[in-house]
């Protein structure tokens, strides 16, 4: 699974780690994140992320 980088702040969503603070379990692909999911650091939307 691909990692995705937040454009505004550079935080990396790694599907192997998920987003524990956001309630996203490890193993969830970026494409499968809820549409209202946002970057846990800066609050950017999924549209602000780019494939690493």
PyMOL Python script that loads the backbone (N, CA, C, O; Angstrom):
from pymol import cmd

cmd.read_pdbstr("""\
ATOM      1  N   UNK A   1       0.848  -1.193   0.000  1.00  0.00           N
ATOM      2  CA  UNK A   1       0.000   0.000   0.000  1.00  0.00           C
ATOM      3  C   UNK A   1       0.884   1.244   0.000  1.00  0.00           C
ATOM      4  O   UNK A   1       1.955   1.272   0.605  1.00  0.00           O
ATOM      5  N   UNK A   2       0.404   2.260  -0.692  1.00  0.00           N
ATOM      6  CA  UNK A   2       1.173   3.491  -0.832  1.00  0.00           C
ATOM      7  C   UNK A   2       1.052   4.375   0.398  1.00  0.00           C
ATOM      8  O   UNK A   2       0.045   4.363   1.105  1.00  0.00           O
ATOM      9  N   UNK A   3       2.114   5.143   0.632  1.00  0.00           N
ATOM     10  CA  UNK A   3       2.100   6.169   1.669  1.00  0.00           C
ATOM     11  C   UNK A   3       1.696   7.485   1.011  1.00  0.00           C
ATOM     12  O   UNK A   3       1.963   7.703  -0.171  1.00  0.00           O
ATOM     13  N   UNK A   4       1.049   8.362   1.784  1.00  0.00           N
ATOM     14  CA  UNK A   4       0.566   9.641   1.266  1.00  0.00           C
ATOM     15  C   UNK A   4       1.084  10.772   2.145  1.00  0.00           C
ATOM     16  O   UNK A   4       1.117  10.655   3.370  1.00  0.00           O
ATOM     17  N   UNK A   5       1.490  11.870   1.505  1.00  0.00           N
ATOM     18  CA  UNK A   5       2.082  13.003   2.206  1.00  0.00           C
ATOM     19  C   UNK A   5       1.133  14.197   2.180  1.00  0.00           C
ATOM     20  O   UNK A   5       0.574  14.542   1.139  1.00  0.00           O
ATOM     21  N   UNK A   6       0.964  14.816   3.336  1.00  0.00           N
ATOM     22  CA  UNK A   6       0.139  16.018   3.455  1.00  0.00           C
ATOM     23  C   UNK A   6       0.914  17.197   2.863  1.00  0.00           C
ATOM     24  O   UNK A   6       2.017  17.508   3.313  1.00  0.00           O
ATOM     25  N   UNK A   7       0.332  17.851   1.853  1.00  0.00           N
ATOM     26  CA  UNK A   7       0.981  18.991   1.215  1.00  0.00           C
ATOM     27  C   UNK A   7       1.292  20.138   2.165  1.00  0.00           C
ATOM     28  O   UNK A   7       2.419  20.632   2.164  1.00  0.00           O
ATOM     29  N   UNK A   8       0.337  20.578   2.973  1.00  0.00           N
ATOM     30  CA  UNK A   8       0.577  21.726   3.844  1.00  0.00           C
ATOM     31  C   UNK A   8       1.627  21.498   4.945  1.00  0.00           C
ATOM     32  O   UNK A   8       2.401  22.406   5.247  1.00  0.00           O
ATOM     33  N   UNK A   9       1.664  20.298   5.549  1.00  0.00           N
ATOM     34  CA  UNK A   9       2.561  20.127   6.699  1.00  0.00           C
ATOM     35  C   UNK A   9       3.593  19.005   6.553  1.00  0.00           C
ATOM     36  O   UNK A   9       4.539  18.943   7.338  1.00  0.00           O
ATOM     37  N   UNK A  10       3.432  18.125   5.574  1.00  0.00           N
ATOM     38  CA  UNK A  10       4.413  17.077   5.366  1.00  0.00           C
ATOM     39  C   UNK A  10       4.209  15.798   6.155  1.00  0.00           C
ATOM     40  O   UNK A  10       5.020  14.876   6.060  1.00  0.00           O
ATOM     41  N   UNK A  11       3.128  15.727   6.937  1.00  0.00           N
ATOM     42  CA  UNK A  11       2.851  14.504   7.691  1.00  0.00           C
ATOM     43  C   UNK A  11       2.573  13.373   6.708  1.00  0.00           C
ATOM     44  O   UNK A  11       1.945  13.588   5.671  1.00  0.00           O
ATOM     45  N   UNK A  12       3.040  12.167   7.032  1.00  0.00           N
ATOM     46  CA  UNK A  12       2.882  11.033   6.135  1.00  0.00           C
ATOM     47  C   UNK A  12       1.865  10.052   6.698  1.00  0.00           C
ATOM     48  O   UNK A  12       1.988   9.595   7.834  1.00  0.00           O
ATOM     49  N   UNK A  13       0.845   9.731   5.876  1.00  0.00           N
ATOM     50  CA  UNK A  13      -0.094   8.673   6.241  1.00  0.00           C
ATOM     51  C   UNK A  13       0.489   7.364   5.723  1.00  0.00           C
ATOM     52  O   UNK A  13       0.628   7.158   4.517  1.00  0.00           O
ATOM     53  N   UNK A  14       0.825   6.484   6.664  1.00  0.00           N
ATOM     54  CA  UNK A  14       1.361   5.170   6.326  1.00  0.00           C
ATOM     55  C   UNK A  14       0.289   4.143   6.678  1.00  0.00           C
ATOM     56  O   UNK A  14      -0.043   3.983   7.853  1.00  0.00           O
ATOM     57  N   UNK A  15      -0.259   3.443   5.681  1.00  0.00           N
ATOM     58  CA  UNK A  15      -1.332   2.491   5.967  1.00  0.00           C
ATOM     59  C   UNK A  15      -0.912   1.365   6.914  1.00  0.00           C
ATOM     60  O   UNK A  15      -1.761   0.760   7.568  1.00  0.00           O
ATOM     61  N   UNK A  16       0.375   1.084   6.993  1.00  0.00           N
ATOM     62  CA  UNK A  16       0.837   0.050   7.926  1.00  0.00           C
ATOM     63  C   UNK A  16       0.695   0.507   9.370  1.00  0.00           C
ATOM     64  O   UNK A  16       0.609  -0.317  10.280  1.00  0.00           O
ATOM     65  N   UNK A  17       0.670   1.832   9.586  1.00  0.00           N
ATOM     66  CA  UNK A  17       0.517   2.389  10.933  1.00  0.00           C
ATOM     67  C   UNK A  17      -0.899   2.888  11.196  1.00  0.00           C
ATOM     68  O   UNK A  17      -1.355   2.885  12.340  1.00  0.00           O
ATOM     69  N   UNK A  18      -1.601   3.318  10.146  1.00  0.00           N
ATOM     70  CA  UNK A  18      -2.929   3.904  10.324  1.00  0.00           C
ATOM     71  C   UNK A  18      -2.831   5.269  10.979  1.00  0.00           C
ATOM     72  O   UNK A  18      -1.803   5.940  10.888  1.00  0.00           O
ATOM     73  N   UNK A  19      -3.898   5.672  11.635  1.00  0.00           N
ATOM     74  CA  UNK A  19      -3.949   6.942  12.382  1.00  0.00           C
ATOM     75  C   UNK A  19      -4.624   6.635  13.705  1.00  0.00           C
ATOM     76  O   UNK A  19      -5.812   6.908  13.877  1.00  0.00           O
ATOM     77  N   UNK A  20      -3.857   6.058  14.660  1.00  0.00           N
ATOM     78  CA  UNK A  20      -4.463   5.637  15.931  1.00  0.00           C
ATOM     79  C   UNK A  20      -5.215   6.753  16.657  1.00  0.00           C
ATOM     80  O   UNK A  20      -6.269   6.513  17.245  1.00  0.00           O
ATOM     81  N   UNK A  21      -4.671   7.975  16.615  1.00  0.00           N
ATOM     82  CA  UNK A  21      -5.334   9.091  17.291  1.00  0.00           C
ATOM     83  C   UNK A  21      -6.646   9.462  16.611  1.00  0.00           C
ATOM     84  O   UNK A  21      -7.544  10.014  17.247  1.00  0.00           O
ATOM     85  N   UNK A  22      -6.760   9.158  15.313  1.00  0.00           N
ATOM     86  CA  UNK A  22      -7.968   9.456  14.562  1.00  0.00           C
ATOM     87  C   UNK A  22      -8.914   8.267  14.457  1.00  0.00           C
ATOM     88  O   UNK A  22      -9.937   8.339  13.775  1.00  0.00           O
ATOM     89  N   UNK A  23      -8.568   7.164  15.140  1.00  0.00           N
ATOM     90  CA  UNK A  23      -9.433   5.996  15.132  1.00  0.00           C
ATOM     91  C   UNK A  23      -9.293   5.128  13.892  1.00  0.00           C
ATOM     92  O   UNK A  23     -10.175   4.320  13.599  1.00  0.00           O
ATOM     93  N   UNK A  24      -8.186   5.287  13.151  1.00  0.00           N
ATOM     94  CA  UNK A  24      -7.958   4.502  11.940  1.00  0.00           C
ATOM     95  C   UNK A  24      -6.975   3.384  12.273  1.00  0.00           C
ATOM     96  O   UNK A  24      -5.832   3.639  12.651  1.00  0.00           O
ATOM     97  N   UNK A  25      -7.432   2.157  12.129  1.00  0.00           N
ATOM     98  CA  UNK A  25      -6.609   0.992  12.442  1.00  0.00           C
ATOM     99  C   UNK A  25      -5.514   0.787  11.397  1.00  0.00           C
ATOM    100  O   UNK A  25      -5.677   1.200  10.248  1.00  0.00           O
ATOM    101  N   UNK A  26      -4.398   0.154  11.777  1.00  0.00           N
ATOM    102  CA  UNK A  26      -3.381  -0.212  10.784  1.00  0.00           C
ATOM    103  C   UNK A  26      -3.995  -1.101   9.707  1.00  0.00           C
ATOM    104  O   UNK A  26      -4.888  -1.903   9.979  1.00  0.00           O
ATOM    105  N   UNK A  27      -3.500  -0.944   8.481  1.00  0.00           N
ATOM    106  CA  UNK A  27      -3.977  -1.757   7.375  1.00  0.00           C
ATOM    107  C   UNK A  27      -5.035  -1.087   6.513  1.00  0.00           C
ATOM    108  O   UNK A  27      -5.463  -1.660   5.511  1.00  0.00           O
ATOM    109  N   UNK A  28      -5.469   0.122   6.883  1.00  0.00           N
ATOM    110  CA  UNK A  28      -6.494   0.830   6.102  1.00  0.00           C
ATOM    111  C   UNK A  28      -5.806   1.649   5.011  1.00  0.00           C
ATOM    112  O   UNK A  28      -5.014   2.543   5.308  1.00  0.00           O
ATOM    113  N   UNK A  29      -6.109   1.341   3.750  1.00  0.00           N
ATOM    114  CA  UNK A  29      -5.545   2.082   2.622  1.00  0.00           C
ATOM    115  C   UNK A  29      -6.052   3.522   2.631  1.00  0.00           C
ATOM    116  O   UNK A  29      -7.157   3.796   3.099  1.00  0.00           O
ATOM    117  N   UNK A  30      -5.238   4.434   2.112  1.00  0.00           N
ATOM    118  CA  UNK A  30      -5.629   5.841   2.059  1.00  0.00           C
ATOM    119  C   UNK A  30      -6.965   6.019   1.354  1.00  0.00           C
ATOM    120  O   UNK A  30      -7.806   6.809   1.782  1.00  0.00           O
ATOM    121  N   UNK A  31      -7.151   5.271   0.264  1.00  0.00           N
ATOM    122  CA  UNK A  31      -8.379   5.372  -0.515  1.00  0.00           C
ATOM    123  C   UNK A  31      -9.610   4.960   0.296  1.00  0.00           C
ATOM    124  O   UNK A  31     -10.728   5.367  -0.022  1.00  0.00           O
ATOM    125  N   UNK A  32      -9.408   4.161   1.332  1.00  0.00           N
ATOM    126  CA  UNK A  32     -10.521   3.664   2.147  1.00  0.00           C
ATOM    127  C   UNK A  32     -10.788   4.511   3.392  1.00  0.00           C
ATOM    128  O   UNK A  32     -11.688   4.201   4.172  1.00  0.00           O
ATOM    129  N   UNK A  33     -10.012   5.576   3.577  1.00  0.00           N
ATOM    130  CA  UNK A  33     -10.265   6.466   4.709  1.00  0.00           C
ATOM    131  C   UNK A  33     -11.606   7.162   4.501  1.00  0.00           C
ATOM    132  O   UNK A  33     -11.996   7.411   3.360  1.00  0.00           O
ATOM    133  N   UNK A  34     -12.321   7.482   5.583  1.00  0.00           N
ATOM    134  CA  UNK A  34     -13.587   8.214   5.429  1.00  0.00           C
ATOM    135  C   UNK A  34     -13.365   9.547   4.715  1.00  0.00           C
ATOM    136  O   UNK A  34     -12.307  10.160   4.853  1.00  0.00           O
ATOM    137  N   UNK A  35     -14.352   9.987   3.963  1.00  0.00           N
ATOM    138  CA  UNK A  35     -14.229  11.241   3.213  1.00  0.00           C
ATOM    139  C   UNK A  35     -14.011  12.444   4.130  1.00  0.00           C
ATOM    140  O   UNK A  35     -13.422  13.439   3.707  1.00  0.00           O
ATOM    141  N   UNK A  36     -14.471  12.368   5.370  1.00  0.00           N
ATOM    142  CA  UNK A  36     -14.310  13.498   6.286  1.00  0.00           C
ATOM    143  C   UNK A  36     -13.051  13.398   7.139  1.00  0.00           C
ATOM    144  O   UNK A  36     -12.850  14.211   8.041  1.00  0.00           O
ATOM    145  N   UNK A  37     -12.197  12.405   6.860  1.00  0.00           N
ATOM    146  CA  UNK A  37     -10.932  12.271   7.581  1.00  0.00           C
ATOM    147  C   UNK A  37     -10.038  13.449   7.240  1.00  0.00           C
ATOM    148  O   UNK A  37     -10.013  13.895   6.093  1.00  0.00           O
ATOM    149  N   UNK A  38      -9.304  13.960   8.223  1.00  0.00           N
ATOM    150  CA  UNK A  38      -8.378  15.075   8.002  1.00  0.00           C
ATOM    151  C   UNK A  38      -7.017  14.752   8.608  1.00  0.00           C
ATOM    152  O   UNK A  38      -6.905  13.875   9.465  1.00  0.00           O
ATOM    153  N   UNK A  39      -5.996  15.455   8.164  1.00  0.00           N
ATOM    154  CA  UNK A  39      -4.645  15.304   8.680  1.00  0.00           C
ATOM    155  C   UNK A  39      -4.663  15.551  10.189  1.00  0.00           C
ATOM    156  O   UNK A  39      -5.208  16.558  10.641  1.00  0.00           O
ATOM    157  N   UNK A  40      -4.075  14.646  10.972  1.00  0.00           N
ATOM    158  CA  UNK A  40      -4.091  14.821  12.423  1.00  0.00           C
ATOM    159  C   UNK A  40      -3.205  15.960  12.918  1.00  0.00           C
ATOM    160  O   UNK A  40      -3.318  16.372  14.073  1.00  0.00           O
ATOM    161  N   UNK A  41      -2.331  16.471  12.066  1.00  0.00           N
ATOM    162  CA  UNK A  41      -1.440  17.556  12.472  1.00  0.00           C
ATOM    163  C   UNK A  41      -2.013  18.926  12.139  1.00  0.00           C
ATOM    164  O   UNK A  41      -2.077  19.807  12.997  1.00  0.00           O
ATOM    165  N   UNK A  42      -2.436  19.104  10.867  1.00  0.00           N
ATOM    166  CA  UNK A  42      -2.859  20.450  10.447  1.00  0.00           C
ATOM    167  C   UNK A  42      -4.331  20.548  10.043  1.00  0.00           C
ATOM    168  O   UNK A  42      -4.826  21.647   9.794  1.00  0.00           O
ATOM    169  N   UNK A  43      -5.042  19.410   9.972  1.00  0.00           N
ATOM    170  CA  UNK A  43      -6.451  19.448   9.634  1.00  0.00           C
ATOM    171  C   UNK A  43      -6.755  19.515   8.143  1.00  0.00           C
ATOM    172  O   UNK A  43      -7.899  19.749   7.753  1.00  0.00           O
ATOM    173  N   UNK A  44      -5.730  19.310   7.300  1.00  0.00           N
ATOM    174  CA  UNK A  44      -5.949  19.338   5.853  1.00  0.00           C
ATOM    175  C   UNK A  44      -6.822  18.160   5.422  1.00  0.00           C
ATOM    176  O   UNK A  44      -6.809  17.105   6.057  1.00  0.00           O
ATOM    177  N   UNK A  45      -7.575  18.345   4.345  1.00  0.00           N
ATOM    178  CA  UNK A  45      -8.454  17.286   3.855  1.00  0.00           C
ATOM    179  C   UNK A  45      -7.675  16.285   3.003  1.00  0.00           C
ATOM    180  O   UNK A  45      -6.515  16.518   2.662  1.00  0.00           O
ATOM    181  N   UNK A  46      -8.320  15.176   2.665  1.00  0.00           N
ATOM    182  CA  UNK A  46      -7.686  14.137   1.845  1.00  0.00           C
ATOM    183  C   UNK A  46      -7.207  14.695   0.507  1.00  0.00           C
ATOM    184  O   UNK A  46      -6.213  14.215  -0.037  1.00  0.00           O
ATOM    185  N   UNK A  47      -7.891  15.693  -0.027  1.00  0.00           N
ATOM    186  CA  UNK A  47      -7.525  16.268  -1.318  1.00  0.00           C
ATOM    187  C   UNK A  47      -6.161  16.959  -1.275  1.00  0.00           C
ATOM    188  O   UNK A  47      -5.539  17.183  -2.314  1.00  0.00           O
ATOM    189  N   UNK A  48      -5.699  17.294  -0.065  1.00  0.00           N
ATOM    190  CA  UNK A  48      -4.413  17.982   0.091  1.00  0.00           C
ATOM    191  C   UNK A  48      -3.238  17.010   0.184  1.00  0.00           C
ATOM    192  O   UNK A  48      -2.098  17.442   0.353  1.00  0.00           O
ATOM    193  N   UNK A  49      -3.493  15.720   0.079  1.00  0.00           N
ATOM    194  CA  UNK A  49      -2.443  14.705   0.164  1.00  0.00           C
ATOM    195  C   UNK A  49      -2.008  14.272  -1.228  1.00  0.00           C
ATOM    196  O   UNK A  49      -2.795  14.277  -2.174  1.00  0.00           O
ATOM    197  N   UNK A  50      -0.727  13.895  -1.332  1.00  0.00           N
ATOM    198  CA  UNK A  50      -0.181  13.370  -2.581  1.00  0.00           C
ATOM    199  C   UNK A  50       0.514  12.048  -2.295  1.00  0.00           C
ATOM    200  O   UNK A  50       1.107  11.855  -1.234  1.00  0.00           O
ATOM    201  N   UNK A  51       0.428  11.145  -3.263  1.00  0.00           N
ATOM    202  CA  UNK A  51       1.087   9.842  -3.143  1.00  0.00           C
ATOM    203  C   UNK A  51       2.594  10.055  -3.033  1.00  0.00           C
ATOM    204  O   UNK A  51       3.173  10.840  -3.784  1.00  0.00           O
ATOM    205  N   UNK A  52       3.222   9.356  -2.096  1.00  0.00           N
ATOM    206  CA  UNK A  52       4.663   9.480  -1.893  1.00  0.00           C
ATOM    207  C   UNK A  52       5.410   8.699  -2.950  1.00  0.00           C
ATOM    208  O   UNK A  52       6.641   8.680  -2.949  1.00  0.00           O
TER     209      UNK A  52
END
""", "prot")
cmd.dss("prot")
cmd.show_as("cartoon", "prot")
cmd.util.cbc("prot")
cmd.orient("prot")
